[in-house]
Amino acid sequence: MSADHVTDPRADHQPGFRGNPRPGHTPTGSSSTTAALKRTGPAERAAVVDLAAIRHNVAALRSWVQPAALMAVVKADGYGHGAVPVARAALDAGATWLGLAHVSEALELREAGISAPMLAWLHTRDTPFGRAVEENIDLGASGWELEPIAAAAQRLERPARVHLKIDTGLGRNGCTREDWPQVVAHAAELQESGLIRVVGIFSHLAVADEEEREAETDEQLELFHAAVETARAGGLNPDVRHIANTPGILDRPDSHLDLVRAGLGIYGLTPFTDRPAADFDLRPAMSVTTTVAQNKAVAADHGVSYGYRYRTAAATRLALIPLGYGDGVPRAALDAPVSIGGRRYEVAGRIAMDQFVVDLGTEDPAVAPVGAAVELFGPKSGITADEWASAAGTINYELVTRIGSRVPRIHVDTQPGEDTGAPTGPGL
Ligand SMILES: *Cc1c(COP(=O)(O)O)cnc(C)c1O
């Protein structure tokens, strides 16, 4: 782990500074917070992301799936955690691939100087396939994409690297079973003519997060193996077969194959409603923090926030928390937990665009004064993103991914130089 892997969150918000170390900016390796504080003062609100947790999780998942290789999925800005620093931390801890939905997301990582193998799998007619080929970005293909990919390869006189996707049940992208032989034949033809190389065959699991639905995952795996056989019989000889997401990684060792695509797990979150992350030795990487913006005494029966959904039961004090749905804190999260000064409270009344209120249940002005530390969720308070997600009727994936751009990502490293103990296997 080297110090330059600690990223200044502000840099990501300033065009032109992306990936360019500034003169006079010497990362300490301990925390980018320190650097951020020096320039602009403390962050008023932050999504603090611990890169040591990311490394720990990647190493844990790697040891779980060995000898399969691990692709760290860092789409959607690393599930809201910051794609570039997360990608670097994951590679440090032994991930050998990076996974993205869009080619444009992969190009951003290339621009930041990351040269690891990358796969992007969700395309449109407007996807910059040529840029992907130039930048050595692997492309998922379900059928129609083969044509524009081959055209780009021809133009650039450079073979494109393709992973063919079979739909084994999810019904999203991926080639249907019926069309598979035809797509395999087309890909084999293009490979024969030197325009593409089929380096992978992949699919995506649909219900592996629901343990009682094992039979449906069995069926997906069977279909997948049959599709690989068809591809081999059709003259393709892929390096990697991959189907496992985080649920598959944690619950279905028979889905690991040559490569796994780990998203949620590397952020330290669990895909299962009934099994916490700690059961798998995963550590949540993100904490959402701010400070109390106001603390005031009110009488009994005082309305709180739009619609007066909450009324104070007795004379009390209200703390104002300066985060709302404009920051990605879901309005639907009624009664969600929140920690102030290390004590656990609940959201009172509706969450608004910029703020919400907590009934402190005391008339003591020393409790939760202006400036007191607030954590919505994170390892310090022990409140999980799962609790917020369940209060909002959603899943932890959506909760962390949607923390808004108004909340700066601050990357810290609680264990700089930590040896992850991850074997440094050959890159694929
Ligand atoms: C997002 C995504 C993943 C990662 O899934 P997790 O459940 O977060 O591990 C893997 N594969 C594909 C195709 C995806 O879109």
PDBQT file of the ligand as one rigid body, heavy atoms in Angstrom, charges set to zero:
ROOT
HETATM    1  C1  LIG A 501     -23.324  -4.963 -10.494  1.00  0.00    +0.000 C 
HETATM    2  C2  LIG A 501     -22.928  -6.252 -11.083  1.00  0.00    +0.000 A 
HETATM    3  C3  LIG A 501     -22.144  -7.167 -10.342  1.00  0.00    +0.000 A 
HETATM    4  C4  LIG A 501     -21.812  -7.002  -8.885  1.00  0.00    +0.000 C 
HETATM    5  O1  LIG A 501     -22.859  -7.519  -8.101  1.00  0.00    +0.000 OA
HETATM    6  P1  LIG A 501     -22.762  -7.519  -6.497  1.00  0.00    +0.000 P 
HETATM    7  O2  LIG A 501     -23.995  -8.225  -6.056  1.00  0.00    +0.000 OA
HETATM    8  O3  LIG A 501     -22.739  -6.106  -6.083  1.00  0.00    +0.000 OA
HETATM    9  O4  LIG A 501     -21.521  -8.255  -6.164  1.00  0.00    +0.000 OA
HETATM   10  C5  LIG A 501     -21.678  -8.287 -10.995  1.00  0.00    +0.000 A 
HETATM   11  N1  LIG A 501     -21.980  -8.529 -12.294  1.00  0.00    +0.000 NA
HETATM   12  C6  LIG A 501     -22.760  -7.687 -13.018  1.00  0.00    +0.000 A 
HETATM   13  C7  LIG A 501     -23.069  -8.027 -14.433  1.00  0.00    +0.000 C 
HETATM   14  C8  LIG A 501     -23.275  -6.536 -12.444  1.00  0.00    +0.000 A 
HETATM   15  O5  LIG A 501     -24.056  -5.717 -13.153  1.00  0.00    +0.000 OA
ENDROOT
TORSDOF 0
